[in-house]
Each structure stands twice: as structure tokens, then as C-alpha cells.
Amino acid sequence: MKLEDYFSIISSKDQILHFKLNGFWTKAIVDEIGSDMVRTFKEKVDSYQGKPFFILVDLTEFSLPSDEAKRYIKQTMDYGFRNHLVIAIEVAPKALVKMGIQDAASKSKVDKQRVQAMSVVEAYEIISKYRAQNHI
């Protein structure tokens, strides 16, 4: 089981951390990849050197997160919040996935900095509009 099968960084340029979560994360999977996912996420956030950044997370192939997975998702949300996250855009067309991510976010300070989109294209449009309106 490889981290890339469940968590992959698509891009980190232009102050946008675009990543994708895949599959159903069982307890065994979370135990194996959770720490590596958080470490990889933190390294990418740290590469922005304290500058404001956006998160675009593609959840189109992610299943309802388990409680174990939610704990790691919350860690990434909290780290982003503490390190100048502007907004997080979640591409999540499935209602159950949205609910699972909402549950993790409700325990995090990033909850008010979240926006949902139906596609990656829409997510980039949201970032573009936000940047224009807020001069970021």
C-alpha cells in the first residue's frame, strides 16, 4: 500500500496546494499512511514560507472518511489554518463525503474558510475570483 494510492499532490504552484484523496481509508490504511500524509502536507505548506495560500482538494474519488481518517484530515486543516491558509476549496460531488469532511472541519478552526465546488475547474474559478476581490 503506497501513500500515492490514497493521497497525491497534483500541484503546489501559484500558492495553490492542489491535492487528491482517493479510495476508502480503512483503519489499517490510515495507520500505514496517515503520518506520511500529514508530513507531506506540512512540507508543502512550509514551502510557501508563511505566504498566504489556497487549498484545492479533489475528493471525487474519495469515500466517506472513517473516524481515523478524519483525525488526520483535521490535522492537515489545523496546520493549514495556522500557516496562512486563505480558503480551502473542496471538490466533493458526493453528499456523504461532504458530510464526512464537514464533520472533520467542524472540529477544526478552518471550518469557516471552506468552500465547496462541483469540479476542479469551478474550484480554480473560485480561487481566481477570490484573488481578484481580495487582491491576493
Buried (B, 14 or more C-beta within 10 A) or exposed (E): EEBEEBBBBEEBEEBBBBBBBBEEBBEEBBEBBBEBBBEBBBEBBEEBEEEBBBBBBBBBEBBBBBEBBBBBBBBBBBBBBEBBBBBBBBBBEBEEBBEBBBBBBEBBBBBEBBBBBEEBEBBBEBBEEBBEEEEB
